Amino acid sequence: MADVLMPRATAVWLLDNTTLTFAQIAKFCGLHHLEVKGIADGDVAENMRGVDPIAGGMLSREEIAKGEENPDYDLQVAKSKIAHIPQPKRKGSRYTPVIRRQDKPDAVAWFIRNHPEVTDAQIIKLIGTTKTTINNVRDKSHWNAQNIRPVDPVTLGLCSQIELDEVIAKASDRRRKMEAEKIARGEGPGLVPTRDNAGDYEEEAEDTFKKDISADDVFRDFD
C-alpha cells in the first residue's frame, strides 16, 4: 500500500482519467476496492474534486500506461526528484529564544542536582548557556538564586528528550567512576563495617555517655 496524500481525491482523478482497474487504484491509494467502486458509483466522495498524481509527482504517465496494459500490474510511487540534503551538524551553542533564556538557570540546577556526571561543556552545548551561569548556579551566587528551581530542560523546551537522553548516556561512564570514588572515600550509607557482637554497640554507647556527674556540676550554672 502506497503512502499517498489525499488518497480519495487521487482515486477520483484516476477513475476519471485512466482505465486502471478498481483493484489497481485501491492498492495504489491505500483504499479498499469496494470503496473505490463506491467512488465510481457516486456513493462515496460525492462532488469531491480529483487530485492529479502526475502533477503532484506521485505517478508518471509511463507508470499509468503500464498499469493500463496489464491489469495485474501494481503501480509504483515515483521517486522524488529532490535529493535528500542532510542537515549540517550544529556548531557552537544552541540558539534559544529570548522568552526561554530566563529558564536556563532552572535547567542548570536540574543537571547539578540530578546528573552531576554531565560536564559543563555538555550542558553549554545542549541548552546554550554559559560557563559563568553554571558556576553561579552551582555556588548559589546567581542574581536570581532565590527563585531558581530545578526543572528538566525538556519540560522547559530547551531541548528534546532524545537529545537529553543522548547526553546522559554519554556521561554514564563518568557517573559510574564518580560513584566508585565515593565508595572508595567511604561516603554514602551502608559503608560502615558491621560488628560481630551486639554488645559492642552497647559498650560504645556507655562509653559515650558514661561520666560521673556531681551535685556541683548540676547546680554550677545556677550560681
C-alpha positions as CSV (number, residue, x, y, z in Angstrom):
1,M,0.0,0.0,0.0
2,A,1.5,3.3,-1.1
3,D,1.5,6.3,1.2
4,V,-0.5,8.7,-1.0
5,L,-1.5,12.2,0.1
6,M,-5.3,12.7,-0.3
7,P,-6.0,9.1,-1.4
8,R,-9.7,9.5,-2.1
9,A,-9.1,12.6,-4.3
10,T,-6.4,10.8,-6.1
11,A,-8.7,7.8,-6.7
12,V,-11.3,10.2,-8.1
13,W,-8.8,11.5,-10.6
14,L,-7.5,8.1,-11.6
15,L,-11.1,6.8,-12.2
16,D,-11.9,9.9,-14.3
17,N,-8.7,9.9,-16.4
18,T,-7.4,6.4,-16.7
19,T,-8.7,2.8,-17.4
20,L,-7.0,1.3,-14.4
21,T,-8.9,-1.3,-12.5
22,F,-10.6,-0.7,-9.1
23,A,-8.1,-3.1,-7.6
24,Q,-5.1,-1.2,-9.0
25,I,-6.4,2.1,-7.9
26,A,-7.3,0.8,-4.4
27,K,-3.9,-0.7,-3.9
28,F,-2.1,2.4,-5.0
29,C,-4.2,4.8,-2.9
30,G,-4.4,2.5,0.1
31,L,-8.2,2.1,-0.1
32,H,-10.5,-0.9,-0.1
33,H,-11.6,-1.9,-3.6
34,L,-15.2,-1.6,-2.6
35,E,-14.6,2.0,-1.5
36,V,-13.1,2.7,-5.0
37,K,-16.2,1.1,-6.5
38,G,-18.3,3.3,-4.3
39,I,-16.4,6.4,-5.6
40,A,-17.0,5.2,-9.2
41,D,-20.7,4.7,-8.5
42,G,-21.0,8.1,-6.8
43,D,-21.9,6.7,-3.4
44,V,-18.6,7.7,-1.8
45,A,-16.7,11.1,-2.0
46,E,-19.6,12.7,-3.9
47,N,-18.6,16.0,-5.5
48,M,-15.0,15.6,-4.4
49,R,-12.5,17.2,-6.8
50,G,-9.8,14.9,-8.1
51,V,-6.1,15.4,-7.4
52,D,-3.7,14.8,-10.3
53,P,-1.0,12.4,-9.0
54,I,1.2,13.2,-12.1
55,A,1.3,16.9,-11.3
56,G,2.0,16.0,-7.7
57,G,5.0,13.8,-8.6
58,M,3.4,10.6,-7.3
59,L,3.0,8.9,-10.6
60,S,4.4,9.1,-14.1
61,R,2.4,8.8,-17.4
62,E,4.6,5.8,-18.2
63,E,3.7,4.1,-15.0
64,I,0.0,4.6,-15.6
65,A,0.4,3.2,-19.2
66,K,2.0,0.0,-17.8
67,G,-1.0,-0.4,-15.4
68,E,-3.5,0.1,-18.2
69,E,-1.8,-2.5,-20.4
70,N,-1.5,-5.1,-17.5
71,P,-4.4,-5.3,-15.0
72,D,-2.2,-7.3,-12.6
73,Y,0.5,-4.6,-12.5
74,D,1.0,-2.8,-9.3
75,L,1.6,0.9,-9.7
76,Q,4.8,2.2,-8.1
77,V,5.1,5.6,-6.5
78,A,7.5,7.8,-8.4
79,K,10.8,8.6,-6.7
80,S,11.3,12.1,-5.5
81,K,13.4,14.3,-7.8
82,I,14.5,16.3,-4.9
83,A,17.6,14.7,-3.4
84,H,17.7,14.5,0.4
85,I,20.0,17.1,1.7
86,P,21.4,16.1,5.2
87,Q,21.3,18.9,7.8
88,P,24.7,20.1,8.8
89,K,25.8,19.4,12.3
90,R,25.2,22.4,14.6
91,K,28.4,24.0,15.7
92,G,28.7,26.0,18.9
93,S,26.0,26.6,21.4
94,R,22.3,26.3,20.7
95,Y,20.3,29.5,20.0
96,T,17.5,29.9,22.5
97,P,14.6,32.4,22.0
98,V,14.7,35.3,24.4
99,I,11.5,34.1,26.1
100,R,13.2,30.9,27.0
101,R,16.5,32.3,28.2
102,Q,15.3,33.0,31.7
103,D,14.6,29.3,32.2
104,K,18.2,28.2,31.6
105,P,19.3,28.5,35.3
106,D,16.5,26.2,36.3
107,A,17.8,23.6,33.8
108,V,21.3,24.0,35.0
109,A,20.2,23.5,38.6
110,W,18.4,20.3,37.4
111,F,21.6,18.9,35.9
112,I,23.6,19.8,39.0
113,R,21.2,18.0,41.3
114,N,20.2,15.0,39.2
115,H,23.1,14.4,36.8
116,P,26.4,15.8,38.2
117,E,28.2,13.5,35.8
118,V,27.2,15.7,32.8
119,T,30.1,18.0,32.1
120,D,29.7,21.8,31.9
121,A,30.7,21.6,28.3
122,Q,27.8,19.2,27.6
123,I,25.3,21.4,29.4
124,I,26.5,24.5,27.5
125,K,26.1,22.7,24.1
126,L,22.7,21.2,25.0
127,I,20.9,24.3,26.3
128,G,23.0,27.1,25.1
129,T,24.1,28.5,28.4
130,T,27.5,29.8,29.6
131,K,30.2,28.6,32.0
132,T,29.6,31.7,34.2
133,T,25.9,30.9,34.6
134,I,26.7,27.3,35.5
135,N,29.2,28.4,38.1
136,N,26.9,31.0,39.6
137,V,24.1,28.5,39.9
138,R,26.4,25.9,41.4
139,D,27.8,28.2,44.1
140,K,24.4,30.0,44.6
141,S,25.8,33.4,43.6
142,H,23.4,33.8,40.7
143,W,21.5,37.1,40.9
144,N,18.2,35.2,40.9
145,A,19.4,32.3,43.1
146,Q,16.4,32.5,45.5
147,N,14.0,31.8,42.6
148,I,15.9,29.1,40.8
149,R,14.1,25.7,40.9
150,P,15.5,22.5,39.2
151,V,13.4,21.8,36.2
152,D,14.4,19.4,33.4
153,P,15.3,21.1,30.1
154,V,12.8,19.1,28.1
155,T,9.9,20.4,30.1
156,L,11.3,23.9,29.7
157,G,11.5,23.4,25.9
158,L,15.3,23.9,25.8
159,C,16.0,20.5,24.1
160,S,14.3,17.3,23.0
161,Q,14.0,14.2,25.1
162,I,16.2,12.4,22.5
163,E,19.0,15.0,22.9
164,L,18.8,14.8,26.7
165,D,18.9,11.0,26.7
166,E,21.9,11.0,24.4
167,V,23.9,13.4,26.6
168,I,23.1,11.4,29.8
169,A,24.0,8.2,28.1
170,K,27.4,9.6,27.0
171,A,28.0,10.7,30.6
172,S,27.0,7.4,32.2
173,D,30.6,6.1,32.3
174,R,31.7,9.2,34.2
175,R,28.8,8.7,36.7
176,R,30.0,5.2,37.4
177,K,33.5,6.5,38.1
178,M,32.2,9.2,40.4
179,E,30.1,6.6,42.4
180,A,33.2,4.3,42.6
181,E,35.3,7.2,44.0
182,K,32.6,7.9,46.6
183,I,32.6,4.4,47.8
184,A,36.4,4.4,48.0
185,R,36.2,7.5,50.2
186,G,33.8,5.8,52.5
187,E,30.9,8.1,51.6
188,G,27.3,7.1,51.5
189,P,25.0,4.8,53.6
190,G,25.9,1.3,54.4
191,L,29.6,1.7,54.2
192,V,30.5,1.4,58.0
193,P,31.6,-2.1,58.8
194,T,29.2,-4.2,60.9
195,R,30.3,-5.7,64.2
196,D,30.0,-9.3,65.2
197,N,28.5,-8.8,68.7
198,A,25.6,-6.6,69.6
199,G,27.3,-5.9,72.9
200,D,30.0,-3.9,71.1
201,Y,27.3,-1.2,70.2
202,E,26.1,-1.1,73.8
203,E,29.7,-0.6,75.1
204,E,30.2,2.2,72.7
205,A,27.0,3.9,73.9
206,E,28.0,3.5,77.5
207,D,31.5,5.0,76.9
208,T,29.9,7.9,75.1
209,F,27.5,8.9,77.9
210,K,29.4,7.5,80.9
211,K,30.5,10.3,83.1
212,D,30.4,10.9,86.9
213,I,28.2,13.9,87.5
214,S,28.3,15.5,90.9
215,A,25.9,17.9,92.5
216,D,28.3,20.8,91.9
217,D,28.2,20.0,88.1
218,V,24.4,20.1,88.1
219,F,23.9,23.4,90.0
220,R,27.0,25.2,88.7
221,D,25.1,27.4,86.2
222,F,22.6,28.4,88.8
223,D,25.1,30.5,90.9
